[in-house]
Amino acid sequence: MSTEDIDLDIDSNQEELFEHHRVVADKGQSLIRVDKFLTNRLEGVSRNRIQVAASANCILVNNVPVKPSYKVKPEDVVTVVMSQPPRELEIIAQDLPLNIVYQDEHLAVINKEPGMVVHPGHGNYTGTLVNAMAHHFSSSPLFKKGEERPGLVHRIDKNTSGIIVVAKDEISLNNLARQFFDRTTKRKYIALVWGNMEEDEGTITGNIGRSLKNRLKMDVFPDGETGKHAVTHYKVLERLGYVNLVECRLETGRTHQIRVHFEHIGHPLFNDERYGGDSILKGTTFTKYKQFVMNCFKELPRHALHAKSLGFTHPITGKEMLFDSDLPEDMTKVIEKWRNYTSNRFAIDNDDN
């Protein structure tokens, strides 16, 4: 079983799940813990990896998530599921440029460029962060040939830039995965959102799950109905007229959390096509304003979100680590455009009169 076969991403349950392994217990099966049962039946997987996967609800018995201590009974159907379909191609190591902020023999911290997919999937079997890591970290235990998602303990979207940490060995992988699962990591994002926030800072709370209308989107649901608990704390850094620059601190780490939470409160991320931010949502009807926004969309052809910083405990040394990154050029240019527009807003808005 490869690293990919038991996904350590804590968000795996909120997406469509795909079966990767199915083991049916014999009629004469004696009671045995499910972590031990799978360790005995699946080649090359550690018991600790099984336990982490069970904690992330990736181990099912008769289609129900179970804890590592669950006792397998005769004819139980035990499955390993995850949010990505089984791999169709082996990973191809590619010598792609990576902005490696820090690395040692146990882990690496990377500042991901916008537009780079994190891991291979349908339609993206090459050119991903994992393809690049397979080349740069080829001598590390988790980056041997055949692994599909080696070292990944969390993800950021293709069009989100910023800091991501990857493990180089199994001990570090499991330790970091547990830190994300236990919410002890410290993650801050910078986003440009439509509209003027009412408060200087606040908290967005709402269960996040797969949209019932569009499977490509996530949605916010009332507590207790569906989805998983999600909390985003925000602080307005700069008010730029019809958009605000905000800092977001994640208490949980759900798929598209910041994007869907801000759409939910009526402030979609600037140029977020999937969540409605790629239209002119605030502002004037003046022609020059419309052209100004279109120029901003062209300068920043993605949603305006950057994973600014990440803090965690080093899995081996126990040292507290904190990594920060500068905003990418496309975001800084658009922010500056809005600053200039805001300072000249009266003249621009009235120029069509």
C-alpha positions in Angstrom: 0.0 0.0 0.0 1.4 3.4 -0.9 1.2 6.6 1.0 -1.7 7.6 -1.3 -3.7 4.5 -0.4 -4.5 5.8 3.1 -5.0 9.5 2.6 -4.0 11.4 5.7 -5.9 14.6 4.7 -8.4 15.3 7.5 -10.9 16.6 4.9 -11.2 13.2 3.1 -14.7 12.5 4.3 -16.4 15.6 2.9 -15.8 14.6 -0.7 -17.1 11.7 -2.8 -15.3 8.7 -1.5 -13.6 6.0 -3.6 -12.9 2.5 -2.5 -9.2 1.5 -2.7 -9.1 -1.7 -0.8 -11.8 -4.2 0.3 -11.2 -7.2 2.6 -14.0 -9.5 3.6 -13.4 -11.4 6.9 -13.7 -15.1 6.8 -16.7 -17.0 8.3 -14.3 -18.3 10.9 -12.6 -15.0 11.7 -11.9 -14.6 15.4 -12.5 -11.1 16.9 -9.5 -8.9 16.2 -8.9 -5.1 16.1 -9.4 -3.7 12.7 -6.0 -2.0 12.7 -4.3 -5.3 13.3 -6.6 -7.1 10.8 -5.7 -4.7 8.0 -2.0 -4.7 8.9 -2.0 -8.5 8.5 -4.0 -8.4 5.3 -2.4 -5.5 3.4 1.2 -5.7 2.3 3.6 -2.9 3.2 1.4 -0.8 5.5 2.2 0.0 9.1 -0.3 -0.4 12.0 0.2 3.2 12.9 -0.8 4.3 9.4 -4.0 2.3 9.7 -4.7 4.0 13.0 -4.2 7.5 11.6 -6.5 6.6 8.6 -9.2 5.3 10.9 -9.0 8.5 12.9 -9.6 10.4 9.6 -12.7 8.2 9.0 -11.0 6.4 6.0 -11.5 2.9 7.4 -15.1 1.6 7.0 -16.7 -1.7 8.2 -19.9 -2.5 6.5 -19.9 1.1 5.1 -19.6 2.7 8.5 -16.4 4.5 9.8 -14.8 2.7 12.7 -12.1 3.4 15.2 -8.8 1.5 15.3 -10.1 -0.5 18.3 -13.2 -1.9 16.4 -13.2 -5.7 16.6 -13.6 -7.3 13.2 -16.3 -10.1 13.2 -16.9 -12.9 10.7 -17.9 -11.8 7.3 -17.4 -8.1 8.1 -16.6 -6.1 4.9 -13.6 -3.8 5.7 -12.8 -1.1 3.1 -10.2 1.7 2.8 -11.7 4.8 1.2 -10.4 8.2 0.2 -11.4 11.3 -1.7 -9.4 10.5 -4.9 -10.0 7.6 -7.2 -7.5 4.7 -7.4 -4.4 5.7 -9.3 -4.2 4.9 -13.0 -0.6 5.9 -13.6 2.6 5.7 -11.5 4.2 9.0 -10.5 6.7 10.4 -13.0 9.5 12.3 -11.3 9.9 15.7 -13.0 12.6 18.3 -12.6 10.2 21.2 -12.0 11.2 24.3 -10.1 10.2 24.4 -6.5 10.5 27.2 -4.0 11.7 25.2 -1.1 11.6 27.5 2.0 13.1 25.0 4.4 14.1 21.3 4.4 15.9 18.7 6.5 16.0 14.9 6.3 12.5 14.7 7.8 10.4 17.3 6.1 10.2 20.2 3.6 8.3 23.4 3.5 7.4 24.7 0.0 6.0 28.0 -1.1 3.7 26.7 -3.9 3.2 28.8 -7.0 -0.4 29.6 -8.1 -1.6 27.3 -10.9 0.3 24.2 -9.7 -1.9 21.2 -8.9 -0.7 19.6 -5.6 -1.2 15.9 -6.5 -2.0 13.9 -9.7 -5.6 13.1 -10.5 -7.8 12.8 -13.5 -6.5 15.1 -16.2 -3.4 16.1 -14.2 -0.9 13.2 -14.1 2.2 15.3 -14.7 3.3 18.8 -13.8 2.1 18.6 -10.2 3.8 19.4 -6.9 4.1 15.7 -6.2 5.8 15.1 -9.6 8.4 17.8 -8.7 8.8 16.4 -5.1 9.4 12.9 -6.6 12.5 14.4 -8.3 13.8 16.7 -5.7 13.3 14.3 -2.7 14.0 11.0 -4.6 16.4 9.7 -1.9 13.8 10.1 0.9 11.9 7.0 2.1 8.5 8.3 1.1 9.5 9.3 -2.4 10.4 5.9 -3.8 8.9 4.9 -7.2 5.3 3.8 -7.0 4.0 6.2 -4.4 1.2 8.5 -5.7 0.8 11.1 -3.0 4.0 10.8 -1.0 4.5 13.0 2.1 1.2 14.9 1.8 -0.5 15.7 5.0 -2.6 18.7 3.8 -3.4 20.4 0.5 -4.1 23.8 -1.0 -6.1 24.4 -4.2 -4.5 24.6 -7.6 -5.1 28.3 -7.8 -4.2 29.0 -4.2 -0.5 30.0 -3.6 1.5 29.7 -0.5 3.0 27.5 2.2 2.6 23.7 2.3 4.6 21.2 4.4 5.5 17.7 3.2 7.0 14.8 5.1 10.0 12.8 4.0 9.6 9.8 6.3 6.7 7.8 7.8 7.3 8.9 11.4 7.1 12.6 10.3 4.1 11.9 8.0 2.1 10.4 10.8 3.1 13.0 13.4 2.3 15.9 11.1 -1.0 14.3 10.0 -2.0 14.0 13.7 -1.2 17.7 14.2 -3.5 18.7 11.4 -6.2 16.3 12.7 -5.9 17.7 16.2 -5.9 21.3 14.9 -2.7 22.2 16.6 -1.2 23.7 13.5 -1.3 27.5 12.9 -2.4 28.6 9.5 -3.0 32.1 8.2 -4.2 33.1 4.7 -4.5 36.4 3.0 -7.6 36.9 0.7 -9.1 39.7 -1.3 -12.9 39.6 -1.0 -15.7 41.5 -2.6 -17.6 44.1 -0.5 -16.9 46.1 2.6 -17.0 43.9 5.8 -19.2 45.3 8.5 -16.9 44.4 11.3 -13.1 44.7 11.5 -12.8 41.2 12.7 -15.1 38.2 13.3 -15.7 34.5 13.0 -17.5 32.5 10.3 -19.0 29.2 11.5 -20.9 26.8 9.4 -20.8 23.1 8.5 -19.2 22.5 5.1 -20.1 19.6 2.8 -20.4 18.7 -0.8 -23.1 20.9 -2.5 -26.3 19.0 -3.3 -26.7 21.0 -6.5 -23.2 21.1 -7.9 -20.7 18.4 -7.0 -17.8 20.6 -8.0 -18.7 23.0 -5.1 -18.8 22.8 -1.4 -21.7 24.4 0.6 -22.6 25.6 4.1 -25.3 23.6 5.9 -27.2 24.1 9.1 -25.6 22.4 12.1 -26.6 18.8 12.5 -27.8 18.2 9.0 -24.8 17.4 6.9 -21.2 18.5 6.3 -18.4 18.9 8.9 -17.9 21.6 11.5 -15.9 24.5 10.1 -14.6 27.7 11.7 -12.8 30.6 10.0 -11.6 33.6 11.9 -10.9 36.8 9.9 -9.5 40.3 10.4 -9.8 43.1 7.9 -6.3 44.3 7.0 -7.2 47.0 4.5 -10.5 48.5 3.2 -10.1 49.3 -0.5 -13.5 50.6 -1.4 -15.5 47.8 -3.0 -13.1 45.1 -1.9 -11.4 44.3 1.4 -8.0 42.6 2.1 -8.5 40.2 4.9 -6.4 37.8 7.0 -8.0 34.4 7.7 -7.0 32.1 10.5 -8.3 28.5 10.1 -9.5 26.7 13.1 -10.5 23.7 10.9 -9.3 22.7 7.5 -12.2 21.8 5.2 -12.1 21.7 1.5 -12.5 25.2 0.0 -13.2 26.4 3.5 -12.3 30.1 3.1 -13.8 30.3 -0.3 -17.2 28.8 0.6 -17.4 30.6 4.0 -16.9 34.0 2.5 -19.4 33.2 -0.3 -21.8 32.2 2.5 -21.7 35.6 4.2 -21.9 37.5 0.9 -18.3 38.3 0.3 -16.9 35.9 -2.3 -13.2 36.0 -3.0 -12.2 38.3 -5.8 -12.2 36.5 -9.2 -13.3 33.1 -7.6 -15.0 31.6 -10.6 -16.4 28.6 -8.7 -18.0 30.7 -5.9 -19.3 33.6 -7.9 -16.4 36.1 -7.4 -15.6 36.5 -11.1 -18.3 39.0 -11.7 -18.5 42.7 -10.7 -20.4 42.3 -7.4 -19.8 45.8 -5.9 -19.1 49.2 -7.4 -20.5 51.6 -10.0 -22.0 51.2 -13.4 -19.5 53.5 -15.0 -17.7 52.1 -18.0 -14.2 53.0 -16.7 -14.9 51.1 -13.4 -16.0 48.0 -15.3 -12.9 48.2 -17.4 -10.8 48.6 -14.3 -12.2 45.4 -12.7 -11.7 43.5 -16.0 -8.1 44.6 -16.0 -7.7 43.3 -12.4 -9.3 40.0 -13.4 -6.8 39.8 -16.3 -3.9 40.6 -13.9 -5.1 38.0 -11.4 -6.6 35.1 -13.4 -7.5 33.1 -10.3 -9.1 33.5 -6.9 -7.3 35.9 -4.7 -6.1 33.6 -1.9 -2.6 33.0 -0.5 -1.5 30.6 2.3 0.6 33.2 4.1 2.0 31.3 7.0 2.1 27.9 8.6 3.2 26.9 12.2 3.7 23.4 13.5 5.8 21.3 15.9 8.8 19.6 14.2 7.9 15.9 14.4 11.4 14.8 15.4 13.0 17.6 17.4 9.8 19.0 19.0 10.9 22.5 18.0 8.1 25.0 17.2 8.4 26.0 13.5 6.8 29.0 11.8 7.1 29.8 8.2 5.9 33.0 6.4 5.8 33.9 2.8 5.3 37.1 0.7 2.2 37.6 -1.4 2.8 36.5 -5.0 3.2 39.2 -7.7 -0.3 38.8 -9.2 -2.0 39.5 -5.9 0.3 42.4 -5.0 -0.3 44.1 -8.4 -4.0 43.9 -8.0 -4.0 45.1 -4.5 -1.9 48.1 -5.6 -4.4 48.7 -8.4 -7.2 48.9 -5.9 -5.2 51.2 -3.7 -4.7 53.5 -6.6 -8.3 53.3 -7.6 -9.6 54.0 -4.1 -7.3 57.1 -3.8 -8.6 58.4 -7.2 -12.1 57.0 -6.9 -14.0 60.2 -6.9 -12.3 61.4 -10.1 -12.7 58.1 -11.9 -16.3 57.5 -10.9 -17.4 60.9 -12.1 -15.3 61.0 -15.2 -18.3 59.5 -17.2 -20.7 62.1 -16.0 
